[in-house]
Amino acid sequence: MRRRTRSTPVPLAGSESELLRMTSELDEVHHDLSLPALRRAVVQLTEEVRDDRAADGTARRTSRRTFLLGSGALAAGGALLAACGSGASTASTASTASTASTARNAASNAAARRAYPADLTGDLEVAALAASLENLGVSAYTAGIDAARAGKLGAVPPAVLTFAKTARSQHSQHAAAWNAVLTGAGKAKVTEPDPALVSTVHHGLAAVTDVSGLAKLALTIEDIAAQTYQVATSALRSAKAVATAASIQPVELQHAAILRFVLGDYPVPAAFNPTSDARPTSDLRA
């Protein structure tokens, strides 16, 4: 009688080779198409901002023509998706719900908000919000990679780490692009994650114990970023700013599709990308 060989289950819904192929194609498209388009848009937008500053004769004012985005353009933003805590234990849920934890979160968020320029308006404020969301992605993927290397997530297929490093690099490039726009306008760089989300994401990361939990959390962040860019694309007043956002959103959507593959879900769940969880620029204000 032939004995059935037992194999250790791989914590990945699809095959590693397929995930590696998808990651390679993502990076190829990013470097061949998305990144060049992003760089062109940023150069043009930065030149536009500098021209407008010179015409105004002051570095303290933003262009009347370029940066007149209304305060309500990104005012409708949903709370962080419940998926952030989908893998959390009962103890973790109880802890985050406690009064002390809530107070610490509020203090942490207020401190983070103080790290952002207070005089941003219009398209520049949207640029700062976008940079903060990209920083959030970098922070989350870095924490996930560190946890995997420390053995905190159990068995982690190498292909998952390859994707995480690739996505982190792309988020870092996106943040650098938005910061180039800000510095071109004489403003400070945004180097912190979205202050309204950072503590919630940190709690979500603390509750993650496996690849699936990490993928769900990363998917939440990617979905929020993609939805925010979709709202921003229709709200930004500068055509160059629109081009910048439009060159980034498809990359976030590709990240989300690959994460759904990791989870065994259909990669494109809806015909149209929703916007209910787009983040508002008020995230950056105290």
C-alpha positions, -999 to +999 in steps of 0.1 A: +000+000+000+015+033-011+016+059+017+003+094+009+031+120+012+023+149+034+034+183+023+036+215+043+009+239+031+021+271+015+005+302+028-003+315-007-036+310-026-018+309-060+015+296-072+048+313-063+059+313-099+027+331-110+032+357-082+068+363-093+056+366-130+030+392-120+054+411-099+080+412-127+054+424-151+043+451-126+078+464-122+084+463-160+053+483-168+061+507-139+096+514-152+088+515-189+055+534-188+042+546-154+075+561-140+085+580-172+050+594-174+051+604-138+085+621-141+073+641-171+042+652-153+061+662-122+087+682-141+060+700-160+039+706-128+070+718-109+079+743-137+043+755-137+044+761-100+077+779-102+065+801-131+034+810-111+055+819-080+077+841-101+047+858-116+032+864-082+065+878-069+063+859-037+071+824-025+043+825+001+014+825-023+002+797-046-010+804-081-045+817-084-047+799-118-032+765-107-041+760-070-077+770-065-090+737-055-121+741-034-120+730+002-148+705-004-132+686-033-118+658-012-141+664+018-159+631+015-136+604+029-146+572+046-131+557+077-103+532+074-118+499+061-127+473+087-103+449+069-075+466+089-086+446+119-100+415+101-072+393+115-072+408+149-077+387+180-105+393+206-079+406+230-065+431+204-100+443+196-107+449+233-074+467+238-079+491+209-114+499+221-102+509+256-103+545+267-066+546+273-058+533+239-082+558+223-065+586+241-031+575+230-043+572+194-057+607+195-025+621+209-004+603+183-026+615+155-025+651+167+013+650+170+016+635+135-006+663+121+017+689+135+044+675+113+026+688+082+029+722+066+000+743+079-003+767+050-011+744+021-042+749+000-057+737-032-037+713-053-007+715-030-028+702-001-038+673-023-002+667-031+007+665+006-022+641+012-010+619-016+026+619-003+013+610+032-006+580+018+024+568-002+045+571+031+018+550+048+023+523+021+061+524+026+057+521+063+033+492+062+053+472+037+085+478+056+069+466+088+056+435+071+089+427+056+106+432+090+080+409+107+085+382+080+123+383+084+119+381+122+097+349+118+066+366+132+044+356+102+052+319+100+062+305+067+065+333+041+071+324+005+100+343-011+077+355-038+056+374-013+087+392+000+097+401-036+063+416-042+064+435-009+098+450-017+087+460-052+055+476-040+074+495-013+099+508-038+071+521-060+053+538-031+086+554-022+090+567-058+054+581-058+060+599-025+092+614-039+073+627-069+047+645-048+074+659-025+092+673-056+060+692-064+058+705-028+095+716-027+091+731-061+064+754-046+087+763-018+070+740+007+085+714+030+085+677+021+059+654+037+078+626+053+052+611+076+023+587+069-013+600+069-019+610+105-055+600+105-047+564+096-013+557+111-023+545+145-051+523+131-027+507+107-001+502+135-027+483+155-036+463+124+000+453+119+003+443+156-025+419+151-011+403+119+002+368+124+005+354+089+008+362+052-030+364+047-034+390+074-006+411+061-020+409+025-055+420+038-040+450+056-019+460+025-049+456+003-068+480+025-041+506+021-039+501-016-076+504-020-077+537+000-049+551-021-065+542-054-098+556-044-082+588-032-064+592-065-096+587-084-113+615-065-083+637-068-081+632-106-115+647-110-109+674-084-075+688-092-075+720-111-041+718-128-039+695-158-003+687-148-014+677-113-042+655-129-015+638-151+006+631-120-023+615-101-034+596-132+000+581-137+001+568-102-034+554-096-031+524-121+000+512-101-020+512-069-047+493-086-022+467-099-009+463-063-044+457-052-050+431-079-019+412-070-028+412-033-062+398-042-044+370-061-024+363-030-056+360-010-073+338-037-098+365-046-109+377-080-083+404-089-109+430-102-140+427-080-159+457-095-164+471-130-158+506-115-135+516-087-155+529-057-146+562-040-163+557-006-130+553+012-111+582-005-092+602+021-100+639+027-074+666+029-087+673+064-066+642+074-036+666+075-053+693+097-056+692+134 
